[in-house]
Amino acid sequence: MEKVKIGIIGAGGITQYAHIPCFQKLEGVEVVAICDPNELKLKEVTEKSGIPQKFTDYQKLVSSEEIDAVIVCTPNAFHREQAVAALRSGKHVLCEKPVALNSKEANEILKTAEEKNKKFMVAFCHRFDNTTQFLKKSIDRGEFGEIYYAKASYLRRRGIPGLGGWFTTKKFSGGGPLIDCGVHMLDTAIWLMGSPEPVEVIGSAYNKFKTEATDGGWPPSSSRTGDKYSGTFDVEDLATSFIKFANGATLFLEASWAGNSEQGLFLRLFGTKSGARVGQSEEEGKMGEKGLKVFTGKQGDLMDISPILPDVNPYEKQAAHFIECIRENKEPITKPKEILNVVKIIEAIYLSAEKGEEVKL
Ligand SMILES: NC(=O)c1ccc[n+]([C@@H]2O[C@H](COP(=O)([O-])OP(=O)(O)OC[C@H]3O[C@@H](n4cnc5c(N)ncnc54)[C@H](O)[C@@H]3O)[C@@H](O)[C@H]2O)c1
C-alpha cells in the first residue's frame, strides 16, 4: 500500500478539531474524501482543509474503491449502520466513541469486522494521554500490584452541548454525559485496571439543569454551522454508578454536563503496591505533570511521585496508531471484548437507573 487513503463521515466538531489535522499531518496518509448531509458545513470544511472529494451520502463514500479506511464521526445513532457499511465495503474503520447505542449494535459491528478481517478501533483518545500511557506501562511492569478500586469522574459544571441538538436527544445520542463523556473515563479506568470482567452494576441518572441549558451553548458554535436546536432534552445531565468486577475489584464512575461541582477529569487508582491520582481541573490546567501523582512507598516510608512527562497530542497518537495497525497488520489498542464491556456497562447503568435496582451482567 503506497498511501493509506482516508474517508471521513461527519464534518462536525471532532472531525475539524482532531481528525482532519491529525491525519493530514501523517506521512503516507491522505484524507481524500469527507461526507456530511449539511452542505454548508461540507463546503466550509473542504475549502479550509483542501480535502478533494465531498459527498452528502455516506454510501457513496464507503463504496469508493480508492478509500482504504473510514473514520466515523457522526451522531452516535449512525455509528452502527455506517461502520458496518464501511466494513462490508472492505474498509478499515476508526469509529468515534461511544461505539454504538447499545451492545446489540456493538456486537454487529464487531462481528462484521471479524468476518471481513478488517481493523476496527474505537477512538478512545484518552488511552493516548501521556498520563494514561505512563500509568499503563507502570501497571504492566507490576509496580501497582493488584488494582482493586478505582474512581473515575468526568465533570462539567455548565456544559450541556446545545439544547435540542443530537447530543441532548436520546434517539440520536443514546443518553447524556454518561455515554458522551463518562464513556472515556470508564474505558480508561477499566483498561488500567487490567480489563476485568464486569458482573454487576448499580446506577442513577438525574436531569436537574435543563432550564440552564442554552441553545448551542457548548461546544463552541463555530464548529456547528447550520445546526438547529429544537429544545429537546430527554437525557440525563448527571449519572452516577458503581461497578463490580469478577475479580472483586470495584469502580465508582460519575459523569455530568451540569452540576454544582468543580469541573474536570479525575481518576484515582488504588493498587496494593501503589496508587495514583490523575486530575485535569481548571486549576491544574491540562492533563499532565501537575495532574498526576503516584502514591507509593519504599522500605516502609511513604512516597509521592510526580512524574515529568512529555507533552503529547493524544489525537495525533491515536491517528498514528490506527495507521500503524493498518500498515503493519497489528491489533488495535481497543480490543473487541473491551469495546463490548464498556457498552454493556453503560447499558446496565441506564437500565439500573430506570429500574431502581442493581443489574447483573
Ligand atoms: N473522542 C473525543 O474526544 C470526541 C469529542 C467530541 C465528539 N466525539 C464523538 O464524535 C462524534 C461526532 O461528534 P461531534 O462533536 O463532531 O458532533 P457534531 O454535531 O459537531 O458533528 C456531527 C456531524 O455529523 C453530521 N451528520 C449527521 N448525520 C449524518 C449522517 N447520517 N451521515 C453523515 N454525517 C452526518 C452532522 O451534519 C454534523 O456535521 C460523536 O459520536 C461524539 O460522541 C468524540
Ligand as a Chemical Component Dictionary entry (heavy atoms), coordinates in Angstrom:
data_LIG
# 
_chem_comp.id                   LIG 
_chem_comp.type                 NON-POLYMER 
_chem_comp.pdbx_formal_charge   0 
_chem_comp.three_letter_code    LIG 
# 
loop_
_chem_comp_atom.comp_id 
_chem_comp_atom.atom_id 
_chem_comp_atom.alt_atom_id 
_chem_comp_atom.type_symbol 
_chem_comp_atom.charge 
_chem_comp_atom.model_Cartn_x 
_chem_comp_atom.model_Cartn_y 
_chem_comp_atom.model_Cartn_z 
_chem_comp_atom.pdbx_ordinal 
LIG N1  N1  N 0  -13.116 11.483 21.178 1  
LIG C1  C1  C 0  -13.488 12.698 21.517 2  
LIG O1  O1  O 0  -12.784 13.383 22.245 3  
LIG C2  C2  C 0  -14.789 13.232 20.977 4  
LIG C3  C3  C 0  -15.098 14.586 21.127 5  
LIG C4  C4  C 0  -16.290 15.070 20.572 6  
LIG C5  C5  C 0  -17.150 14.196 19.911 7  
LIG N2  N2  N 1  -16.836 12.872 19.815 8  
LIG C6  C6  C 0  -17.751 11.930 19.130 9  
LIG O2  O2  O 0  -17.684 12.208 17.722 10 
LIG C7  C7  C 0  -18.981 12.062 17.123 11 
LIG C8  C8  C 0  -19.374 13.376 16.470 12 
LIG O3  O3  O 0  -19.392 14.393 17.471 13 
LIG P1  P1  P 0  -19.193 15.938 17.093 14 
LIG O4  O4  O 0  -18.938 16.652 18.357 15 
LIG O5  O5  O -1 -18.221 16.059 15.987 16 
LIG O6  O6  O 0  -20.672 16.276 16.599 17 
LIG P2  P2  P 0  -21.133 17.418 15.598 18 
LIG O7  O7  O 0  -22.565 17.598 15.809 19 
LIG O8  O8  O 0  -20.215 18.591 15.717 20 
LIG O9  O9  O 0  -20.863 16.765 14.158 21 
LIG C9  C9  C 0  -21.592 15.671 13.668 22 
LIG C10 C10 C 0  -21.660 15.824 12.171 23 
LIG O10 O10 O 0  -22.281 14.668 11.600 24 
LIG C11 C11 C 0  -23.123 15.109 10.554 25 
LIG N3  N3  N 0  -24.117 14.071 10.284 26 
LIG C12 C12 C 0  -25.312 13.874 10.884 27 
LIG N4  N4  N 0  -25.924 12.805 10.345 28 
LIG C13 C13 C 0  -25.086 12.311 9.409  29 
LIG C14 C14 C 0  -25.171 11.221 8.518  30 
LIG N5  N5  N 0  -26.224 10.395 8.523  31 
LIG N6  N6  N 0  -24.141 10.994 7.674  32 
LIG C15 C15 C 0  -23.063 11.804 7.691  33 
LIG N7  N7  N 0  -22.930 12.865 8.515  34 
LIG C16 C16 C 0  -23.925 13.100 9.371  35 
LIG C17 C17 C 0  -23.711 16.406 11.046 36 
LIG O11 O11 O 0  -24.218 17.193 9.979  37 
LIG C18 C18 C 0  -22.509 17.024 11.731 38 
LIG O12 O12 O 0  -21.771 17.840 10.852 39 
LIG C19 C19 C 0  -19.911 11.627 18.261 40 
LIG O13 O13 O 0  -20.030 10.233 18.259 41 
LIG C20 C20 C 0  -19.199 12.088 19.526 42 
LIG O14 O14 O 0  -19.515 11.302 20.641 43 
LIG C21 C21 C 0  -15.672 12.396 20.317 44 
# 
loop_
_chem_comp_bond.comp_id 
_chem_comp_bond.atom_id_1 
_chem_comp_bond.atom_id_2 
_chem_comp_bond.value_order 
_chem_comp_bond.pdbx_ordinal 
LIG N1  C1  SING 1  
LIG C1  O1  DOUB 2  
LIG C1  C2  SING 3  
LIG C2  C3  SING 4  
LIG C2  C21 DOUB 5  
LIG C3  C4  DOUB 6  
LIG C4  C5  SING 7  
LIG C5  N2  DOUB 8  
LIG N2  C6  SING 9  
LIG N2  C21 SING 10 
LIG C6  O2  SING 11 
LIG C6  C20 SING 12 
LIG O2  C7  SING 13 
LIG C7  C8  SING 14 
LIG C7  C19 SING 15 
LIG C8  O3  SING 16 
LIG O3  P1  SING 17 
LIG P1  O4  DOUB 18 
LIG P1  O5  SING 19 
LIG P1  O6  SING 20 
LIG O6  P2  SING 21 
LIG P2  O7  DOUB 22 
LIG P2  O8  SING 23 
LIG P2  O9  SING 24 
LIG O9  C9  SING 25 
LIG C9  C10 SING 26 
LIG C10 O10 SING 27 
LIG C10 C18 SING 28 
LIG O10 C11 SING 29 
LIG C11 N3  SING 30 
LIG C11 C17 SING 31 
LIG N3  C12 SING 32 
LIG N3  C16 SING 33 
LIG C12 N4  DOUB 34 
LIG N4  C13 SING 35 
LIG C13 C14 SING 36 
LIG C13 C16 DOUB 37 
LIG C14 N5  SING 38 
LIG C14 N6  DOUB 39 
LIG N6  C15 SING 40 
LIG C15 N7  DOUB 41 
LIG N7  C16 SING 42 
LIG C17 O11 SING 43 
LIG C17 C18 SING 44 
LIG C18 O12 SING 45 
LIG C19 O13 SING 46 
LIG C19 C20 SING 47 
LIG C20 O14 SING 48 
# 
